[in-house]
Amino acid sequence: MTAPVPADDSRAASKATIVNHTGVPHFWFQQTGPQGGRLDVLVVRATFDFAAQGDTITLAQEQHPVVAGDTYAGPASSDPLRSVIQEDGDLVPYKPGTDILVSGHARAPGGLACAQWIAGIRVGTLKKLVRLHGPRQFRKHAFGWRLGPASPVESVCLDYRLAYGGCIDVAAALTSDGESDTIRHSANPAGIGWLPTSGDYRHLSRAGRTSVARWVAEQKVLAAPQIEAPLDPVTHPFSRLPPQGLSAIARWCTPRVDYQGDFDAHWRANRNPLLPENFDARYFQNAPADMVMTPHLRGDETVTMTGLLPDKTDMVLPGWMFIVVVRLASGGNVISIPLLDTLRFDLDRRQVSMVWRTHFYDDDPVVDMAIAVTASDQPEAQPLSGVDDGANPTYRAR
């Protein structure tokens, strides 16, 4: 059994008059911070069309709205462990770094069918590569498992159901506590190509261990991962390897779930319904750990895509910097510079979504707000110390 995850408690924020001069969507909502304080959070999302040959991406004619919550592909309602995030939600209070995400179908180089190729993205100084394959299988032979050849394909979907992982259901009658269980690859239960070793199910009853061991021994053919690390391939179903991918990971997968803290007896007695004392804000990041950029991106970085589109593609982020000017109930004026904390590349739409975020404490509610955007190379204001806990640059209006 897994611990409960922090609930999405987003709701209406303070009733403020908001004037958005940017032409892109925003959303104003309230959430509880890790220490229980209420936060009024502003999210701004802008959608841009891909560029090529090193040009700067341009604002898309149709702007996609802020996403209220994660949406899933697969049996999310009946079997969530076998589901993957289709689109990640925007309503979180804060992200310590910038999530870089790539979704959709990666196209083989030149648009020609390939059995395998290297694909990846570079954003500023961050680089991530994966090796993509067409469909292939593990087959069990007399001396172990062998990996068969891949079929040539023109594209591979960047979906964690095609990455290394998997899970096995165990009936309640076969468990020690009488409740049904799922033996799974903790980082990707929705994946393929994985089989458990005896250590993964030693907690089951004797009958349960015997049943799972028999099931594993009976397997002869398994779909093999189509997404893997270029230098650390998955060669057999018992590999102890993490899944590889470029898209969002679900909140119940490691390492993300490890950041939620301990929902244990101490939490129930002393903290409930607040988040655990050892909650880590990295839980709010939904990109793979090696695709989170800290400190946050400025938003003017160069992007290079290889093996994701038919041709190598270079583009430049627009260098937008949002400025939020607010008047508080106390009469004070504050300027906040939202942080760019999410960067999504949609290969099928050939668009980039960029999300900026800032928050305010509701003990001095925001009454009026104006949102504007300018180039990020403008001179920076002087920070006002002690405001906003350093989570967002906040400035006193001149």
BABAKOL-515509 format. One record per residue (C-alpha): residue in one letter; x, y, z. Coordinates in steps of 0.2 Angstrom, whole numbers. Layout:
N
<pt code="A" c1="X" c2="Y" c3="Z"/>
...
This chain:
398
<pt code="M" c1="0" c2="0" c3="0"/>
<pt code="T" c1="6" c2="18" c3="-3"/>
<pt code="A" c1="4" c2="33" c3="7"/>
<pt code="P" c1="-9" c2="46" c3="2"/>
<pt code="V" c1="-3" c2="60" c3="-9"/>
<pt code="P" c1="-6" c2="78" c3="-5"/>
<pt code="A" c1="-23" c2="83" c3="-12"/>
<pt code="D" c1="-26" c2="97" c3="-25"/>
<pt code="D" c1="-35" c2="109" c3="-14"/>
<pt code="S" c1="-35" c2="124" c3="-26"/>
<pt code="R" c1="-50" c2="135" c3="-24"/>
<pt code="A" c1="-55" c2="153" c3="-27"/>
<pt code="A" c1="-42" c2="166" c3="-21"/>
<pt code="S" c1="-45" c2="183" c3="-14"/>
<pt code="K" c1="-58" c2="193" c3="-24"/>
<pt code="A" c1="-46" c2="205" c3="-33"/>
<pt code="T" c1="-48" c2="216" c3="-48"/>
<pt code="I" c1="-36" c2="209" c3="-61"/>
<pt code="V" c1="-31" c2="218" c3="-77"/>
<pt code="N" c1="-21" c2="207" c3="-89"/>
<pt code="H" c1="-12" c2="217" c3="-102"/>
<pt code="T" c1="-3" c2="202" c3="-110"/>
<pt code="G" c1="-16" c2="194" c3="-121"/>
<pt code="V" c1="-12" c2="176" c3="-114"/>
<pt code="P" c1="-22" c2="166" c3="-101"/>
<pt code="H" c1="-20" c2="168" c3="-82"/>
<pt code="F" c1="-28" c2="159" c3="-67"/>
<pt code="W" c1="-29" c2="166" c3="-49"/>
<pt code="F" c1="-32" c2="153" c3="-36"/>
<pt code="Q" c1="-29" c2="148" c3="-18"/>
<pt code="Q" c1="-19" c2="134" c3="-10"/>
<pt code="T" c1="-13" c2="129" c3="6"/>
<pt code="G" c1="6" c2="130" c3="8"/>
<pt code="P" c1="17" c2="117" c3="16"/>
<pt code="Q" c1="16" c2="125" c3="33"/>
<pt code="G" c1="-3" c2="128" c3="32"/>
<pt code="G" c1="-3" c2="146" c3="27"/>
<pt code="R" c1="-15" c2="151" c3="13"/>
<pt code="L" c1="-7" c2="156" c3="-3"/>
<pt code="D" c1="-15" c2="166" c3="-17"/>
<pt code="V" c1="-7" c2="160" c3="-33"/>
<pt code="L" c1="-6" c2="168" c3="-50"/>
<pt code="V" c1="-2" c2="157" c3="-65"/>
<pt code="V" c1="1" c2="163" c3="-83"/>
<pt code="R" c1="2" c2="152" c3="-97"/>
<pt code="A" c1="8" c2="157" c3="-115"/>
<pt code="T" c1="8" c2="146" c3="-130"/>
<pt code="F" c1="21" c2="148" c3="-144"/>
<pt code="D" c1="23" c2="140" c3="-161"/>
<pt code="F" c1="39" c2="131" c3="-165"/>
<pt code="A" c1="53" c2="140" c3="-175"/>
<pt code="A" c1="67" c2="133" c3="-185"/>
<pt code="Q" c1="85" c2="138" c3="-190"/>
<pt code="G" c1="88" c2="147" c3="-174"/>
<pt code="D" c1="74" c2="159" c3="-175"/>
<pt code="T" c1="64" c2="165" c3="-159"/>
<pt code="I" c1="47" c2="156" c3="-156"/>
<pt code="T" c1="32" c2="166" c3="-160"/>
<pt code="L" c1="16" c2="168" c3="-150"/>
<pt code="A" c1="2" c2="156" c3="-156"/>
<pt code="Q" c1="-14" c2="163" c3="-163"/>
<pt code="E" c1="-24" c2="151" c3="-152"/>
<pt code="Q" c1="-19" c2="151" c3="-134"/>
<pt code="H" c1="-22" c2="136" c3="-124"/>
<pt code="P" c1="-29" c2="138" c3="-106"/>
<pt code="V" c1="-22" c2="135" c3="-89"/>
<pt code="V" c1="-24" c2="116" c3="-85"/>
<pt code="A" c1="-34" c2="114" c3="-69"/>
<pt code="G" c1="-27" c2="96" c3="-65"/>
<pt code="D" c1="-17" c2="82" c3="-72"/>
<pt code="T" c1="-26" c2="72" c3="-86"/>
<pt code="Y" c1="-22" c2="54" c3="-89"/>
<pt code="A" c1="-21" c2="41" c3="-103"/>
<pt code="G" c1="-25" c2="24" c3="-99"/>
<pt code="P" c1="-37" c2="16" c3="-86"/>
<pt code="A" c1="-36" c2="31" c3="-74"/>
<pt code="S" c1="-52" c2="28" c3="-65"/>
<pt code="S" c1="-51" c2="9" c3="-63"/>
<pt code="D" c1="-33" c2="5" c3="-63"/>
<pt code="P" c1="-23" c2="21" c3="-60"/>
<pt code="L" c1="-6" c2="13" c3="-58"/>
<pt code="R" c1="-7" c2="8" c3="-77"/>
<pt code="S" c1="-11" c2="26" c3="-82"/>
<pt code="V" c1="1" c2="39" c3="-87"/>
<pt code="I" c1="0" c2="58" c3="-87"/>
<pt code="Q" c1="-7" c2="65" c3="-104"/>
<pt code="E" c1="-6" c2="83" c3="-98"/>
<pt code="D" c1="1" c2="89" c3="-82"/>
<pt code="G" c1="-9" c2="102" c3="-72"/>
<pt code="D" c1="-4" c2="120" c3="-68"/>
<pt code="L" c1="-12" c2="122" c3="-51"/>
<pt code="V" c1="2" c2="120" c3="-39"/>
<pt code="P" c1="8" c2="134" c3="-27"/>
<pt code="Y" c1="27" c2="133" c3="-32"/>
<pt code="K" c1="40" c2="124" c3="-41"/>
<pt code="P" c1="59" c2="125" c3="-35"/>
<pt code="G" c1="65" c2="123" c3="-53"/>
<pt code="T" c1="59" c2="123" c3="-71"/>
<pt code="D" c1="51" c2="108" c3="-77"/>
<pt code="I" c1="56" c2="104" c3="-95"/>
<pt code="L" c1="44" c2="92" c3="-104"/>
<pt code="V" c1="42" c2="84" c3="-121"/>
<pt code="S" c1="26" c2="75" c3="-127"/>
<pt code="G" c1="19" c2="68" c3="-142"/>
<pt code="H" c1="27" c2="57" c3="-156"/>
<pt code="A" c1="46" c2="58" c3="-160"/>
<pt code="R" c1="49" c2="57" c3="-178"/>
<pt code="A" c1="63" c2="47" c3="-186"/>
<pt code="P" c1="77" c2="57" c3="-194"/>
<pt code="G" c1="72" c2="62" c3="-212"/>
<pt code="G" c1="55" c2="55" c3="-209"/>
<pt code="L" c1="61" c2="38" c3="-215"/>
<pt code="A" c1="56" c2="22" c3="-205"/>
<pt code="C" c1="70" c2="17" c3="-193"/>
<pt code="A" c1="72" c2="2" c3="-181"/>
<pt code="Q" c1="81" c2="14" c3="-168"/>
<pt code="W" c1="88" c2="31" c3="-166"/>
<pt code="I" c1="94" c2="44" c3="-153"/>
<pt code="A" c1="83" c2="58" c3="-149"/>
<pt code="G" c1="85" c2="72" c3="-136"/>
<pt code="I" c1="83" c2="90" c3="-132"/>
<pt code="R" c1="95" c2="104" c3="-126"/>
<pt code="V" c1="88" c2="119" c3="-117"/>
<pt code="G" c1="101" c2="131" c3="-112"/>
<pt code="T" c1="114" c2="120" c3="-102"/>
<pt code="L" c1="102" c2="106" c3="-99"/>
<pt code="K" c1="103" c2="91" c3="-111"/>
<pt code="K" c1="93" c2="74" c3="-111"/>
<pt code="L" c1="95" c2="60" c3="-123"/>
<pt code="V" c1="86" c2="44" c3="-125"/>
<pt code="R" c1="87" c2="29" c3="-138"/>
<pt code="L" c1="70" c2="26" c3="-146"/>
<pt code="H" c1="66" c2="9" c3="-154"/>
<pt code="G" c1="52" c2="1" c3="-164"/>
<pt code="P" c1="41" c2="-13" c3="-157"/>
<pt code="R" c1="52" c2="-27" c3="-151"/>
<pt code="Q" c1="51" c2="-42" c3="-139"/>
<pt code="F" c1="60" c2="-51" c3="-125"/>
<pt code="R" c1="59" c2="-70" c3="-128"/>
<pt code="K" c1="64" c2="-83" c3="-115"/>
<pt code="H" c1="76" c2="-97" c3="-121"/>
<pt code="A" c1="84" c2="-111" c3="-113"/>
<pt code="F" c1="98" c2="-101" c3="-106"/>
<pt code="G" c1="89" c2="-85" c3="-102"/>
<pt code="W" c1="80" c2="-70" c3="-110"/>
<pt code="R" c1="85" c2="-63" c3="-127"/>
<pt code="L" c1="81" c2="-47" c3="-135"/>
<pt code="G" c1="74" c2="-48" c3="-152"/>
<pt code="P" c1="76" c2="-35" c3="-166"/>
<pt code="A" c1="65" c2="-20" c3="-167"/>
<pt code="S" c1="53" c2="-16" c3="-182"/>
<pt code="P" c1="56" c2="0" c3="-191"/>
<pt code="V" c1="44" c2="14" c3="-188"/>
<pt code="E" c1="42" c2="32" c3="-193"/>
<pt code="S" c1="38" c2="38" c3="-175"/>
<pt code="V" c1="38" c2="33" c3="-157"/>
<pt code="C" c1="26" c2="40" c3="-144"/>
<pt code="L" c1="35" c2="48" c3="-129"/>
<pt code="D" c1="23" c2="38" c3="-117"/>
<pt code="Y" c1="29" c2="30" c3="-101"/>
<pt code="R" c1="19" c2="14" c3="-106"/>
<pt code="L" c1="33" c2="11" c3="-119"/>
<pt code="A" c1="47" c2="13" c3="-106"/>
<pt code="Y" c1="54" c2="0" c3="-94"/>
<pt code="G" c1="42" c2="-5" c3="-80"/>
<pt code="G" c1="27" c2="-14" c3="-76"/>
<pt code="C" c1="16" c2="-21" c3="-62"/>
<pt code="I" c1="7" c2="-38" c3="-57"/>
<pt code="D" c1="-9" c2="-39" c3="-47"/>
<pt code="V" c1="-10" c2="-50" c3="-32"/>
<pt code="A" c1="-27" c2="-56" c3="-26"/>
<pt code="A" c1="-32" c2="-52" c3="-8"/>
<pt code="A" c1="-32" c2="-71" c3="-4"/>
<pt code="L" c1="-13" c2="-72" c3="-7"/>
<pt code="T" c1="-7" c2="-57" c3="4"/>
<pt code="S" c1="-3" c2="-57" c3="22"/>
<pt code="D" c1="-15" c2="-43" c3="27"/>
<pt code="G" c1="-30" c2="-50" c3="16"/>
<pt code="E" c1="-30" c2="-34" c3="5"/>
<pt code="S" c1="-26" c2="-35" c3="-14"/>
<pt code="D" c1="-9" c2="-29" c3="-19"/>
<pt code="T" c1="1" c2="-24" c3="-34"/>
<pt code="I" c1="19" c2="-29" c3="-36"/>
<pt code="R" c1="27" c2="-15" c3="-47"/>
<pt code="H" c1="41" c2="-6" c3="-54"/>
<pt code="S" c1="40" c2="9" c3="-42"/>
<pt code="A" c1="46" c2="22" c3="-55"/>
<pt code="N" c1="35" c2="16" c3="-69"/>
<pt code="P" c1="21" c2="3" c3="-65"/>
<pt code="A" c1="13" c2="8" c3="-82"/>
<pt code="G" c1="28" c2="2" c3="-92"/>
<pt code="I" c1="33" c2="-14" c3="-101"/>
<pt code="G" c1="47" c2="-27" c3="-101"/>
<pt code="W" c1="49" c2="-29" c3="-82"/>
<pt code="L" c1="48" c2="-44" c3="-71"/>
<pt code="P" c1="50" c2="-44" c3="-52"/>
<pt code="T" c1="63" c2="-54" c3="-43"/>
<pt code="S" c1="59" c2="-63" c3="-27"/>
<pt code="G" c1="64" c2="-48" c3="-16"/>
<pt code="D" c1="50" c2="-38" c3="-24"/>
<pt code="Y" c1="37" c2="-49" c3="-17"/>
<pt code="R" c1="44" c2="-57" c3="-1"/>
<pt code="H" c1="31" c2="-47" c3="9"/>
<pt code="L" c1="17" c2="-58" c3="2"/>
<pt code="S" c1="11" c2="-74" c3="11"/>
<pt code="R" c1="19" c2="-91" c3="6"/>
<pt code="A" c1="4" c2="-94" c3="-6"/>
<pt code="G" c1="6" c2="-77" c3="-13"/>
<pt code="R" c1="25" c2="-79" c3="-16"/>
<pt code="T" c1="22" c2="-96" c3="-24"/>
<pt code="S" c1="9" c2="-89" c3="-35"/>
<pt code="V" c1="19" c2="-74" c3="-41"/>
<pt code="A" c1="35" c2="-85" c3="-44"/>
<pt code="R" c1="24" c2="-97" c3="-54"/>
<pt code="W" c1="17" c2="-83" c3="-65"/>
<pt code="V" c1="34" c2="-76" c3="-68"/>
<pt code="A" c1="41" c2="-93" c3="-73"/>
<pt code="E" c1="27" c2="-96" c3="-85"/>
<pt code="Q" c1="31" c2="-80" c3="-95"/>
<pt code="K" c1="39" c2="-84" c3="-112"/>
<pt code="V" c1="37" c2="-67" c3="-122"/>
<pt code="L" c1="37" c2="-49" c3="-116"/>
<pt code="A" c1="35" c2="-33" c3="-125"/>
<pt code="A" c1="52" c2="-24" c3="-123"/>
<pt code="P" c1="55" c2="-6" c3="-119"/>
<pt code="Q" c1="55" c2="6" c3="-134"/>
<pt code="I" c1="62" c2="21" c3="-124"/>
<pt code="E" c1="79" c2="18" c3="-115"/>
<pt code="A" c1="95" c2="27" c3="-110"/>
<pt code="P" c1="108" c2="27" c3="-124"/>
<pt code="L" c1="122" c2="20" c3="-114"/>
<pt code="D" c1="112" c2="9" c3="-102"/>
<pt code="P" c1="101" c2="-2" c3="-112"/>
<pt code="V" c1="88" c2="-14" c3="-105"/>
<pt code="T" c1="94" c2="-31" c3="-109"/>
<pt code="H" c1="82" c2="-42" c3="-100"/>
<pt code="P" c1="66" c2="-41" c3="-89"/>
<pt code="F" c1="75" c2="-42" c3="-72"/>
<pt code="S" c1="86" c2="-27" c3="-75"/>
<pt code="R" c1="87" c2="-15" c3="-60"/>
<pt code="L" c1="86" c2="1" c3="-71"/>
<pt code="P" c1="75" c2="17" c3="-70"/>
<pt code="P" c1="63" c2="20" c3="-84"/>
<pt code="Q" c1="68" c2="34" c3="-96"/>
<pt code="G" c1="57" c2="47" c3="-104"/>
<pt code="L" c1="55" c2="65" c3="-108"/>
<pt code="S" c1="37" c2="68" c3="-102"/>
<pt code="A" c1="28" c2="71" c3="-85"/>
<pt code="I" c1="29" c2="57" c3="-72"/>
<pt code="A" c1="14" c2="53" c3="-61"/>
<pt code="R" c1="14" c2="58" c3="-43"/>
<pt code="W" c1="14" c2="40" c3="-36"/>
<pt code="C" c1="30" c2="36" c3="-45"/>
<pt code="T" c1="48" c2="37" c3="-38"/>
<pt code="P" c1="57" c2="48" c3="-36"/>
<pt code="R" c1="43" c2="60" c3="-35"/>
<pt code="V" c1="32" c2="51" c3="-22"/>
<pt code="D" c1="47" c2="51" c3="-10"/>
<pt code="Y" c1="46" c2="70" c3="-9"/>
<pt code="Q" c1="29" c2="70" c3="-2"/>
<pt code="G" c1="35" c2="65" c3="16"/>
<pt code="D" c1="29" c2="53" c3="28"/>
<pt code="F" c1="10" c2="51" c3="31"/>
<pt code="D" c1="12" c2="40" c3="46"/>
<pt code="A" c1="6" c2="39" c3="64"/>
<pt code="H" c1="15" c2="55" c3="69"/>
<pt code="W" c1="7" c2="64" c3="54"/>
<pt code="R" c1="-10" c2="58" c3="59"/>
<pt code="A" c1="-8" c2="63" c3="77"/>
<pt code="N" c1="1" c2="80" c3="75"/>
<pt code="R" c1="-1" c2="86" c3="57"/>
<pt code="N" c1="-16" c2="80" c3="48"/>
<pt code="P" c1="-23" c2="88" c3="37"/>
<pt code="L" c1="-7" c2="98" c3="34"/>
<pt code="L" c1="7" c2="91" c3="24"/>
<pt code="P" c1="21" c2="81" c3="33"/>
<pt code="E" c1="35" c2="90" c3="41"/>
<pt code="N" c1="47" c2="82" c3="29"/>
<pt code="F" c1="37" c2="87" c3="14"/>
<pt code="D" c1="49" c2="93" c3="0"/>
<pt code="A" c1="43" c2="105" c3="-13"/>
<pt code="R" c1="51" c2="95" c3="-27"/>
<pt code="Y" c1="36" c2="84" c3="-26"/>
<pt code="F" c1="27" c2="98" c3="-36"/>
<pt code="Q" c1="40" c2="95" c3="-50"/>
<pt code="N" c1="33" c2="83" c3="-63"/>
<pt code="A" c1="47" c2="82" c3="-75"/>
<pt code="P" c1="60" c2="68" c3="-74"/>
<pt code="A" c1="73" c2="73" c3="-61"/>
<pt code="D" c1="86" c2="76" c3="-75"/>
<pt code="M" c1="75" c2="87" c3="-84"/>
<pt code="V" c1="72" c2="100" c3="-70"/>
<pt code="M" c1="83" c2="115" c3="-71"/>
<pt code="T" c1="88" c2="125" c3="-56"/>
<pt code="P" c1="89" c2="139" c3="-54"/>
<pt code="H" c1="74" c2="143" c3="-64"/>
<pt code="L" c1="76" c2="146" c3="-83"/>
<pt code="R" c1="76" c2="165" c3="-88"/>
<pt code="G" c1="65" c2="161" c3="-104"/>
<pt code="D" c1="78" c2="167" c3="-117"/>
<pt code="E" c1="88" c2="151" c3="-119"/>
<pt code="T" c1="92" c2="142" c3="-135"/>
<pt code="V" c1="83" c2="125" c3="-139"/>
<pt code="T" c1="90" c2="111" c3="-149"/>
<pt code="M" c1="80" c2="96" c3="-154"/>
<pt code="T" c1="88" c2="80" c3="-161"/>
<pt code="G" c1="78" c2="65" c3="-167"/>
<pt code="L" c1="62" c2="72" c3="-161"/>
<pt code="L" c1="57" c2="80" c3="-178"/>
<pt code="P" c1="62" c2="74" c3="-195"/>
<pt code="D" c1="76" c2="87" c3="-195"/>
<pt code="K" c1="87" c2="94" c3="-182"/>
<pt code="T" c1="78" c2="109" c3="-175"/>
<pt code="D" c1="85" c2="125" c3="-167"/>
<pt code="M" c1="75" c2="139" c3="-159"/>
<pt code="V" c1="76" c2="152" c3="-146"/>
<pt code="L" c1="64" c2="155" c3="-132"/>
<pt code="P" c1="56" c2="173" c3="-132"/>
<pt code="G" c1="64" c2="181" c3="-117"/>
<pt code="W" c1="47" c2="186" c3="-110"/>
<pt code="M" c1="47" c2="193" c3="-92"/>
<pt code="F" c1="31" c2="195" c3="-83"/>
<pt code="I" c1="28" c2="210" c3="-71"/>
<pt code="V" c1="14" c2="209" c3="-59"/>
<pt code="V" c1="9" c2="225" c3="-49"/>
<pt code="V" c1="-3" c2="223" c3="-35"/>
<pt code="R" c1="-11" c2="234" c3="-22"/>
<pt code="L" c1="-14" c2="225" c3="-5"/>
<pt code="A" c1="-28" c2="227" c3="7"/>
<pt code="S" c1="-16" c2="236" c3="19"/>
<pt code="G" c1="-13" c2="249" c3="5"/>
<pt code="G" c1="4" c2="244" c3="1"/>
<pt code="N" c1="10" c2="241" c3="-17"/>
<pt code="V" c1="21" c2="227" c3="-22"/>
<pt code="I" c1="29" c2="222" c3="-39"/>
<pt code="S" c1="32" c2="203" c3="-41"/>
<pt code="I" c1="42" c2="195" c3="-55"/>
<pt code="P" c1="34" c2="177" c3="-58"/>
<pt code="L" c1="46" c2="163" c3="-61"/>
<pt code="L" c1="46" c2="152" c3="-77"/>
<pt code="D" c1="43" c2="135" c3="-69"/>
<pt code="T" c1="36" c2="124" c3="-83"/>
<pt code="L" c1="42" c2="123" c3="-102"/>
<pt code="R" c1="32" c2="110" c3="-112"/>
<pt code="F" c1="36" c2="105" c3="-130"/>
<pt code="D" c1="22" c2="97" c3="-139"/>
<pt code="L" c1="29" c2="88" c3="-154"/>
<pt code="D" c1="12" c2="84" c3="-162"/>
<pt code="R" c1="6" c2="102" c3="-161"/>
<pt code="R" c1="23" c2="109" c3="-164"/>
<pt code="Q" c1="20" c2="121" c3="-150"/>
<pt code="V" c1="29" c2="127" c3="-134"/>
<pt code="S" c1="19" c2="131" c3="-118"/>
<pt code="M" c1="27" c2="141" c3="-105"/>
<pt code="V" c1="21" c2="144" c3="-88"/>
<pt code="W" c1="25" c2="158" c3="-75"/>
<pt code="R" c1="20" c2="158" c3="-57"/>
<pt code="T" c1="20" c2="169" c3="-42"/>
<pt code="H" c1="10" c2="169" c3="-25"/>
<pt code="F" c1="5" c2="181" c3="-11"/>
<pt code="Y" c1="0" c2="177" c3="7"/>
<pt code="D" c1="-19" c2="180" c3="10"/>
<pt code="D" c1="-16" c2="188" c3="27"/>
<pt code="D" c1="-14" c2="204" c3="17"/>
<pt code="P" c1="-26" c2="201" c3="2"/>
<pt code="V" c1="-23" c2="207" c3="-15"/>
<pt code="V" c1="-36" c2="220" c3="-20"/>
<pt code="D" c1="-30" c2="225" c3="-37"/>
<pt code="M" c1="-18" c2="217" c3="-49"/>
<pt code="A" c1="-11" c2="222" c3="-66"/>
<pt code="I" c1="-1" c2="209" c3="-77"/>
<pt code="A" c1="11" c2="215" c3="-90"/>
<pt code="V" c1="25" c2="207" c3="-100"/>
<pt code="T" c1="42" c2="214" c3="-106"/>
<pt code="A" c1="58" c2="207" c3="-112"/>
<pt code="S" c1="69" c2="199" c3="-99"/>
<pt code="D" c1="84" c2="209" c3="-103"/>
<pt code="Q" c1="77" c2="225" c3="-95"/>
<pt code="P" c1="86" c2="231" c3="-79"/>
<pt code="E" c1="80" c2="222" c3="-63"/>
<pt code="A" c1="72" c2="231" c3="-48"/>
<pt code="Q" c1="80" c2="230" c3="-31"/>
<pt code="P" c1="73" c2="215" c3="-21"/>
<pt code="L" c1="63" c2="219" c3="-5"/>
<pt code="S" c1="70" c2="208" c3="8"/>
<pt code="G" c1="59" c2="197" c3="19"/>
<pt code="V" c1="44" c2="197" c3="7"/>
<pt code="D" c1="38" c2="180" c3="-1"/>
<pt code="D" c1="51" c2="169" c3="8"/>
<pt code="G" c1="62" c2="170" c3="-7"/>
<pt code="A" c1="50" c2="159" c3="-18"/>
<pt code="N" c1="47" c2="174" c3="-30"/>
<pt code="P" c1="57" c2="190" c3="-33"/>
<pt code="T" c1="46" c2="203" c3="-25"/>
<pt code="Y" c1="49" c2="221" c3="-27"/>
<pt code="R" c1="42" c2="237" c3="-19"/>
<pt code="A" c1="34" c2="248" c3="-32"/>
<pt code="R" c1="43" c2="265" c3="-35"/>
